[in-house]
Amino acid sequence: MNSSNIVNNSAPPNPSKSIQDERLQKQFEPTIMHEFLEGSRENSQQILRLYQQMERDPILSSSYKDYELNRLEERTKSAMRINLLSRYIEGDSPSDFHRRLNLLAVYDPSTGIRLSINLGLFVNCIKGNGTAAQYKYWCIDKETTKIKSAYGCFGMTELGHGSNVAGCETTATFDEENDEFIINTPHIGATKWWIGGALHVATHCVVYARLIVKEKDYGVKTFVVPLRDSNHDVMPGITIGDIGGKMGREGVDNGWIQFSNVKIPRFFMLQRFCKVSRNGEVELPPLQQLVYISLLGGRVMMAVDSYRISARFITIAIRYAIGRRQFKKEGGNDNGDGLESKLLDYPLHQRRLIPYLALTYAMAVGTKKLENDHAACLKEFDYAVNSNDKVTLQKAIETTKSLFIDSASLKSTCTWLAGDCITESRQACGGHGYSAYSGFGKTYADWTVQCTYEGDNSVLGMSAGKAIISNTAQVIKKNKKITGSISFLSNAKNYINDELFLKSDDDLQDLSLVLRALEVLICRLASQSMDVLQSIGDNNWDHVSYQRVLLSKLRCHHYLLQTFMSRIDTADESTKQILKDVAKTYAYTSILESFSAEFLSLNVTSPKFMNHLKSNVIPIYLKKLRSQAVALTDSFQQPDMVLNSPIGNYNGDIYENYFKVVKNANPPINTKAPYSGAIEAMLNRPSKEERERYEKSAEAAKILSN
């Protein structure tokens, strides 16, 4: 028999077996770990129940087809899901629907943000800035909270102003004679821009506009402005348009709005804190920041989203790195089975992915605490305002100040880090990660808006950093004792010397000392920033913008590490050891290594110590987590429907899964393109001489030259 006719019966790759073998090595039960990540068994069961329901729902469940939709198709799919979710909200508990929306946003952020604009930004703005009667009228009586009758959008950002909300230029001028406000867009820069829901769905808008009373500007306040009538036609004096294509989230109907002397009754102004009487007397809020308290909920949930989106893509990348084999390690394969090496067995691949796995655990625990802190703060604040309890109100205001810092630092830092996680995970999956069906491309395009909306990350970072510097100055110059979440700054005087803090390997093994070292770094950097401001002399905070953002990042990591450490003490005994290893890996890589330049330059530790950490300690902990990597990602309990990536499915059969998706999406029977005519014309074109009718040939030259 001719050897060329022999069928090759060599075994195909078996990545599924690799994944299952890894699961047999688990040292803990992923379902128990999931309870730790979500804060309680009750929370875990809620999420698993919602996942199951969403997987079975033909409208809510995801598909590889989601990666090939155009803008109109994305908006249509999103509208269908919103319609269905409006039925779910009628039967869900508030907790269930809130979490359902949070989980949906992991794989469909367009629908998530469209509903969050109405239920979150619009409703919370009215609740936070309006009176009890206004909230009841606009949100309860009109059934806005049930996604029925009225649907709100959030009119803050303008074409010429985004993060500088106080600089918004839309005007709300009080007409005392008619007891009305006149809402006006004075020029193109004041056009409301990026307003999600405005284009097609919203009936009302909370508009951030400058309050003008008796020709005096009282700054930016909030007003409810109807956009459409009961026939869903746009109201007179209001112009709405489509802002067009975006980098991602094409399912969101972002629009622009211009107001041309639109009249609204005086009581359409939200007057919980700032009040305007019938004769034009203005009562201002006790703290201007209270006007922006409605923004905190969005920032908190973006931090939570950072955990869930990182969990999604680090899961895909880890599973792929176990199933995918490439080359053989130097010295041969450790198992002696003749197979190529798993990607995750390479130390460099561990360096790329495992720090993000540890970081995701820290974000899970930290953002859960932030979510709980925010809920408790709002509850305390509502009680204080409704009961007119001045003492409790002052306490609530102090808590709110802490929450402004915490939410700003976590929102900005975590959304940046999640974007980094998506990018590194994509590259770690090689060419297959570049496929649209793997999910990385669309999700990254959808995700990056988180870094710039509801507070540009750099601006939020500068805000949090300025508060840290200001509080540190109060400690150093006036011996002030700091309260709230940044109370550790009260130790600033003891920390700003030049003594080394982390010196030995024993110091490194004690995470409480690592946390203290981070506090030392924050205080020294804040003190150094004070010196810069003092040396320049003009008190221009722009001179320390970089330091302010850096302080915000460090504060985020301080919050995450402190929370992680405290939560480990309450964990199930079966998970404590691996959690300690995860926490150390997070602290060593995302904090000490990532900010090594700052730890060294401010003499918190030495080059010898840092070199030992990077060369000896970190590789040991990466190897520890390597053996449990699959179990740690399984603990996120995200089903295949949420991952929506054939190279990251639970069964680990990456090649069969991926090939099946590609063939279903692009049937191999379609081998001729719709534009085949152009290709055939190119390939079958006559020669140049023939196309020129042989008019330049030698024969023609003979004839024409006679």
Salt bridges, closest charged atoms under 4 A:
ASP21 OD2 - LYS17 NZ 2.82
GLU22 OE2 - LYS342 NZ 3.00
GLU22 OE2 - ARG626 NH2 2.74
GLU29 OE1 - LYS26 NZ 3.47
GLU35 OE2 - ARG41 NH1 2.99
GLU38 OE2 - HIS34 NE2 3.74
GLU38 OE2 - ARG308 NH1 2.99
ASP66 OD1 - LYS77 NZ 3.94
GLU74 OE2 - LYS442 NZ 3.55
ASP92 OD2 - ARG100 NE 2.87
ASP96 OD2 - ARG49 NH1 2.92
ASP108 OD2 - ARG81 NH1 2.69
ASP141 OD1 - LYS136 NZ 3.07
GLU143 OE2 - LYS148 NZ 3.88
GLU158 OE2 - LYS192 NZ 3.08
GLU169 OE1 - HIS161 ND1 3.52
GLU169 OE2 - HIS187 NE2 3.20
ASP179 OD1 - ARG266 NE 2.50
ASP179 OD2 - ARG278 NE 3.70
ASP217 OD2 - ARG210 NE 2.73
ASP242 OD2 - ARG75 NH1 3.10
GLU250 OE1 - ARG71 NE 3.67
GLU250 OE1 - LYS246 NZ 3.60
ASP253 OD1 - ARG114 NE 3.23
ASP334 OD2 - LYS329 NZ 2.80
ASP345 OD1 - ARG626 NH2 2.94
GLU371 OE2 - HIS98 NE2 3.01
GLU371 OE2 - ARG99 NH2 3.03
GLU371 OE1 - LYS368 NZ 3.72
ASP373 OD2 - LYS369 NZ 2.78
GLU380 OE2 - LYS395 NZ 3.76
ASP382 OD1 - ARG272 NH2 3.17
GLU398 OE2 - LYS401 NZ 3.31
ASP406 OD1 - ARG555 NH2 2.95
GLU424 OE2 - ARG352 NE 2.64
ASP446 OD2 - LYS442 NZ 2.87
ASP505 OD1 - HIS612 NE2 3.16
GLU519 OE2 - HIS558 NE2 2.86
ASP538 OD2 - HIS543 NE2 3.48
GLU573 OE2 - LYS576 NZ 3.05
ASP581 OD1 - LYS624 NZ 3.91
GLU593 OE2 - ARG351 NH1 2.67
ASP634 OD2 - ARG23 NE 2.60
ASP634 OD1 - ARG319 NH2 2.91
GLU680 OE2 - LYS672 NZ 3.34
GLU692 OE2 - LYS696 NZ 3.77
GLU695 OE2 - ARG693 NE 2.85
